[in-house]
């Protein structure tokens, strides 16, 4: 006997749309902006758009693993300017070659992440509180080392990181490609990525399986810290100086992008493709508002509303998918019984 479809094909289509909300939203937004402004689809504007979202995307990709693990890191606002300042002082005050300064910066970022992981694991403290405290610690160290004075006169070789173009494409945009592909493979094809997602979904099951949660957490936080350091490199090279407030608005942008991309705040899922499109959406909103002459202050309001909307859509779409799954199972059982 043939089992009737009973709308399961429709359910599959709905599931596809629900699982790719960020991609669909990005396509719709791009269509709206291309109609609203004749400048949006110009090559120069598109290259500028992708160049502007590079830093946010690098941070958001690693932050996706942090949220997938079911934890959060509020220290990035302190790590990024601290690393940028240390690298700048090494190059300007001590004559350290730019590539060595970058390596030291990455090690420093990873060490900041290791401190976060150690405090969470060793004393069983909530990541929210720990990273909030260490963020303040890193910011305090930044203020003491810098005396609130930015560092400029950086070497031309270092500034070339942000200014170089390859066949007309900014070098940071080109460098983003292997980074994005790497994180996608880590989340979808590696044992490490699957363990991180499993930890966010059911930490007790991960512990019973013999996986060392402390080691897993350490790797994730160190990787995040290293990514913050890379963001510091790009920000410092772009601004041609180490600014005290570098990356101060990244926290809101990154969390928005990751959640809009489909990675839940409670963990158990890592959608790297969604995170990329989440960053693209935020970049298009900022770019579109600028093209339309909207006051930049309204962009902050839009971002806040977007976070709320993303949370509501994520919760409601998850409920809808569960209802669709339940209805599909009922339809299959009815079909078998006929």
C-alpha positions, 0 to 999 in steps of 0.5 A: 500500500502506498503511504500518502504524502499528507503534507510531509513534502510541504513540511520538508519545504518549511523545514528548509526555509526555517533552517536557512532563515539568515540566508533568506533574510539576506537575499530579501534585504539585498533585493530591497536595498538594490531597489532603494539605492542605485549605488548598492550593487556597484562593485566599489560599494560591494567590496567596501561592504565585505571589507567592513564586515571582515573583522566582525565575521572573524570574531563571530565565526569563533564566537559561534563555537563558544555559544554552541558550547552553551557558554558566553564570552564577554571579555572580547571587548577588553582582549581586542584593544589590549592585544592591539596596543601590545602589538603596536608598542612592540613595533613602535617602542621596541622595534619588533618586526611586525610579523613577530608582534602579530605572533606575540599578539595571537599568543596573548589573545590565546592566553586571555582565553586560557585564563577564562577557561581556567577560571570557569573550570577550576572554580566552577563559575558561570562563564557570564560572570567570569568573562565579565570580570576578566574583560574588566581586568583586561581593560584595566591593564589596557588603561595602565599600559597605554595611559589612555594614549593611542599608539600611532606611527606603525610600520608601513609593512603592518599597515599594508595588511589592511591597504593591500589589494589583490586584483582589486579585492582588499587583502582582508576579504581574501584572507577571510575566505580560508578562515570561514572555510576552516571554521565551517569544516571544524564545525561540520567535519571534525570530531572537535566540532562535534564534541563542542556541539554535543557539550552544548546540547547535553554536557552530562552525556559528554562527560559520561562518554569520557570526553574531558570537558575542561580540555574542550572548554580550554581549546574553545576559549583559546581559539576564541582569544586567538581570533580576537587577536586576529581581529585586533591586527585587522582593526589596528592596521585599518585605523593605522593606530592602536585605539583604546576603544578598538572593537568596543561595539563588536560584542553587540554586533557579534552576538546579533550576527551569531543568533540571527544566523541560527546558533541558539544562545543555549548551545547545542548547534553551530551554524557557520553558514548562518553566522556568515550571513548574519554578519552580511545582514548587519553589514548590509543594514549599516551600508544601506542606512548610510546609502539612504542617508539615515542617521548613524545613531539609528543603526544601534536601535536597529541592531537592538531590535534585530537581536530581539527579533532574532530571539523571537524568530529562533524560539518560534521557529524551533517550536514550529519545527517540533510541531512539524516533526510531530505532525509528520510522525503522526501522518506516517503512523496513520499511513502505515496503519491503513 
